Amino acid sequence: MAADHTVRIKVVDNRTETCFLEPRAAIAHYETQAARFEIRLGCQGVHDLRDNLAASLGVPTSDYL
């Protein structure tokens, strides 16, 4: 059985890095007694963001919740 029409499409996914699709906002909180950070934000690639923030602030990533 053959189809009356054949359709072909080539789709290239060129997304090579995360990009914000959500609002660019964040809420941060520092727990003084525990000396830990908590940052809430809507984005992809949270581990890279965590590592970059830790490096910028000069703190180990273990200080993040």
C-alpha positions as CSV (number, residue, x, y, z in Angstrom):
1,M,0.0,0.0,0.0
2,A,1.6,3.3,-1.1
3,A,0.8,6.8,0.2
4,D,-0.6,9.4,-2.2
5,H,1.8,12.0,-0.9
6,T,5.1,11.8,0.9
7,V,6.4,14.7,3.1
8,R,9.9,15.1,4.3
9,I,11.3,17.7,6.6
10,K,14.7,18.2,8.1
11,V,14.7,19.8,11.6
12,V,17.9,21.1,13.1
13,D,17.9,21.7,16.9
14,N,20.7,24.3,17.4
15,R,20.1,25.0,21.0
16,T,23.5,24.5,22.5
17,E,23.0,26.3,25.8
18,T,20.3,27.0,28.3
19,C,18.3,30.2,27.8
20,F,15.6,31.9,29.9
21,L,12.1,31.2,28.7
22,E,10.7,32.3,32.1
23,P,10.7,35.7,33.8
24,R,14.2,36.7,34.8
25,A,13.8,37.0,38.5
26,A,15.3,35.4,41.6
27,I,14.7,35.4,45.3
28,A,17.7,34.8,47.6
29,H,17.9,34.2,51.3
30,Y,20.9,33.8,53.5
31,E,20.6,31.7,56.7
32,T,22.9,33.4,59.2
33,Q,23.0,30.6,61.8
34,A,23.6,27.8,59.2
35,A,25.7,30.1,57.0
36,R,23.9,28.8,53.9
37,F,22.3,30.4,50.8
38,E,18.9,29.5,49.3
39,I,18.2,30.9,45.9
40,R,14.9,30.3,44.1
41,L,14.5,31.1,40.4
42,G,12.7,29.9,37.3
43,C,15.4,28.8,34.8
44,Q,17.1,25.9,33.2
45,G,20.6,24.9,33.9
46,V,20.5,25.5,37.6
47,H,23.7,23.6,38.4
48,D,25.8,25.8,36.1
49,L,24.1,28.9,37.6
50,R,24.8,27.6,41.1
51,D,28.5,27.0,40.4
52,N,28.9,30.4,38.7
53,L,27.2,32.2,41.7
54,A,29.3,30.3,44.2
55,A,32.5,31.3,42.3
56,S,31.4,34.9,42.1
57,L,30.6,35.1,45.8
58,G,33.7,33.1,46.8
59,V,31.8,30.4,48.6
60,P,31.8,26.6,48.1
61,T,28.8,25.1,46.4
62,S,28.0,23.1,49.5
63,D,26.8,26.4,51.1
64,Y,23.8,26.4,48.8
65,L,20.6,24.5,49.7
